[in-house]
Amino acid sequence: MASPYRFDRMELAGSLGDLGTLLPLALGMVLINGLHPGGLLLSIGLFYVLSGGYFKVTVPVQPMKVIGAYAVATGIGAPQILASGFLMGVMLLLIGASGAMTLIGRYTPRAVIRGVQLSTGVLLLSQGVKLMLGTSRYQVLQQVAEPYLRVQSLGPLPLGILIGVTGSLLTLLLLENRKLPAGLLVVFGGLAVGLLLGTREGLSGLHVGLHFPAILPFGFPSGADFTFAVFALVLPQIPMTLGNAVIAYVDLSQEYFGNESRKLTYRSACLSMGVANLSSFMFGGMPLCHGAGGLAAHYRFGARTAGSNVLIGVLFVVMATFLGNQAIGVVKLLPMAVLGVLLVFAGSQLALTITDLEDRKGFFVALIMLGITLASSLAYGFMAGLFLAHVLKSDKLKV
């Protein structure tokens, strides 16, 4: 029987594949909403290591995007973000333990799953292009395309676009290369650019020591924080989490890993995220989830075992433990455009899963979901897709 762990250059490259999803929202919630980098990075690292160790396959760790995007855009306080993480943790534990998630998954048609994956993939691809162009929400708030580079352009050409195009071409050239994996070249090349041209903000006072995270660093959220979190953050997040981070994710994992992914079910995915969010709440970290897009990113850049989880997870734990809140200075070395390259290829990989749909009705459902998602949100797209897929089972309706 093959080992569930490998520690080679492909696993290392694959472990870095989802940084484009993870780091922009993490940076935003640290710099704009005031979360502590040490607790946030520790929560991410532990979730990577423990989930990979339990499921024995590559497992993605991502921020909850509805909560993260709203938080960064509005600048709400850390206690409100933590309240949303606590509530999501409790709700996911209840949904998973009660068996409700298994029932929801059973009545979710394949076309809806593919619609979630297509919609998520297009959103990731679009966000990747925005990171290269300097028009993502985080970059707009910072009022500069590359906030942590001293040089913004080479003549008339914006540096972010140059990095993005170069990184994309190298990725296309080396995507199947095992000796020089594309993910390693793009990420380490980006770090080199950051060291050469970066502002090195946060690195001047960097010193190594032992940093233990505080428990409930912001105290326990108030009743007002919880009330706000329910209506503004949690209710919009739930449908997206169930659609993308449970149903679409579990389906994709089983497609990639087959029987090796047998421990990953709708129920266990919910319970995993529930425990992770309660732990992240205790350390003052951001709400976390799994996700089909994250898995597609890791897999496309070379991850095939839980070894990728150990590699990236230990990296985050080491940064949190030995650098504490100063670890954010290291994160800032990566240009935004490099994260964009990773997102473009993660998104395109995920969107391509639609190609196994065999009938017009299935494609129609997936495309309608994409349209609704682009016009509103994935939560509405998921609910509309469920309704439409069941209605179209009637032979009287044609598309």
ABEGO torsion letter per residue (X at the ends): XBBABBBBAAAAAAAAAAAAAAAAAAAAAAAAAGBBAAAAAAAAAAAAAAAAAAAGBBBBBBBBAAAAAAAAAAGBBAAAAAAAAAAAAAAAAAAAAAGAAAAAAAABBAAAAAAAAAAAAAAAAAAAAAAAAGABAAAAAAGBABAABABABBEABBAAAAAAAAAAAAAAAAAABAABBAAAAAAAAAAAAAAAABAGBGAAABBBBBBBBBBGAAEBBBAAAAAAAAAAAAAAAAAAAAAAAAAAAAAAAAAAAEAAAAABBAAAAAAAAAAAAAAAAAAGBBBBBBEAAAAAAAAAAGBABAAAAAAAAAAAAAAAAAAEAAAAAAAAABBAAAAAAAAAAAAAAAAAAAAABABAAAAAAAAAAAAAAAABBAAAAAAAAAAAAAAAABAABBX
